[in-house]
């Protein structure tokens, strides 16, 4: 397999558009104001930075690599929030590719660097209040953020 080709693209050469199980990670980057960082993707939807796993990577490595590739930030001290999988995470891409996502959702407030957008994947990056997400937010990412918000409320009650 070529080092240049992403693993899921390699698999697609053999299975075409048939369903695949694809693992990946996203990161909820929070700030001191309780907001979360979202990126606007070329198709116009807002979502969390992240992407699919390549051979030999851990979920944590995917999270770190994707955040750096897409928005130029280095993340530190990530914590696993939850892993989402199952029939609710089935997708059919506009090109007909079918997939079931297995997504590890991480959280952090620790970032280093300055935002540098990968124009192929990111049009804009902004912080949003969890209760005021853009209308065009990826549905599953909205679910991830709501779970994050619920976890924060539980933590605050226990203090």
N, C-alpha and C positions, 0 to 999 in steps of 0.2 A: 504494500500500500504506500502510495506517495505521502511524504511528510507534509506536502502542501495541501492535500485535500482533507476536508473535514470528515470525520468518521461517518456521520449520517449521510453525507453525499456519496461516500464510498459504498455504503449499504444500498443506497437507492439504485446504484448501477446494476444490482442483482435482483432486487425485489420490485423495482418500478414504483408504482404509487401505493402498493399494498401496505396495510398498517404495520407500523414499527413501534416499539417501545423505546422512547428516547429520554434518557436522563439528562437533567440540567440543573442549574442553580440560578436563583435571583437573589438580590440583596436589597433589603429595606435599609436605606441609609437615613437615619434620623438626625435631627438637630436639636439644640437646646430649647427651641420654641415648640417642640412636639410635631414638627412637620417632617414629611418624607420627601426624598429626592426622586423625581420621575424624569424620564427621558422621553422626548417626542421622537417617534420613529418615522421613517420615510412614508409609511402608509397613512400617517396622520394620527395614529393612536399614541397615547401616553402609557408608559409602563415602567416597571422596575428594570434597572440594568441587570443583565444576565444573559445566559445562553446555554448551549448544549455542550455536553461532555465529549471530550476526545479520548482516545485510547490512553489508558494509564493514568488518567487524572482522577483525583478525589473530588467530591462535591465542593469542598473548601477551595481547592485549586481552581476549579471552574469559576467559582464566585470571584475570586481575586483576579483571575485573568480577564474575565469578561468585563468587569468594572473598569479595569485599566484600559482595555482595548476600546471600549465604547465611550468612556467619558474622561479618561486620563487620570483618574484618581487611584491612589493606593489605599486599600482598606486594611484595617487592623482589628484584632480582637473580635472576630465575628462569632456569633452565637447562633446555633440552629434553632429556629422557631418551630418548624414543622416540615414534614415531607408530605406532599400532596400527590396522589395517584388515583387510578381507578377510572371507571367509566365516565365520571364527570369531567375528566381531563382529556377526552378524545377531541381531536381536531381534524378538520379536512382543509388543507391549504387551497388557495385559489387555483393552483396548478394541478389539483387532484391528489396530492400526497396525503395519505392518512397517517395519523400518529396518535399515540397515547403518551402523554407527558408524565414523567416522574420528576417532580420539581422539589428540590431542597430549597427552602426559604431561610435565608440567614438575615440577621439584624446586626447593625453596628452604628455607632455614633463617631467612630474614629476613622478619619480620612486624612490623607496627606496629599499635597500637590495642588495643582490648579486644574480646573476643568479644561479639557482639550477634547473637542468633539471629533468623533470618527464620522465624517460626513456621509459615509455609506450606510451607517446604522443609526445616527443620532442627528436630529435637526435642532434640538433645543434641550436644555436641562434646567429644571426649576424645582424649588421646594414648594410643597402644597400641604395645607392642613388636611389631616386624615378625613375630616368631615366635609371638606370642600374639594374633592378630587375633580379633575376635568371630566366633562361628560364623555369624552372619547377615551376612557381609560380601559385597558385590556380587562375583560371581565374576571379572569382568574386572578389577576394582580390586585384588583379591587377586593376580592375575597381574602387574599393574603394580607392586605393592609388592614382590613377589618379585624382579622384575627390578631394582628399585631396590636391594634388599638384596644381590643378586649383584654389582651395580656397586660398591657400597661395599666388598665383600670384595676385589674386584680392585684398587681404589684403595689399600686398606690393604696389600696384598701388594707393590704397586709403590713404597711409601714407603721 
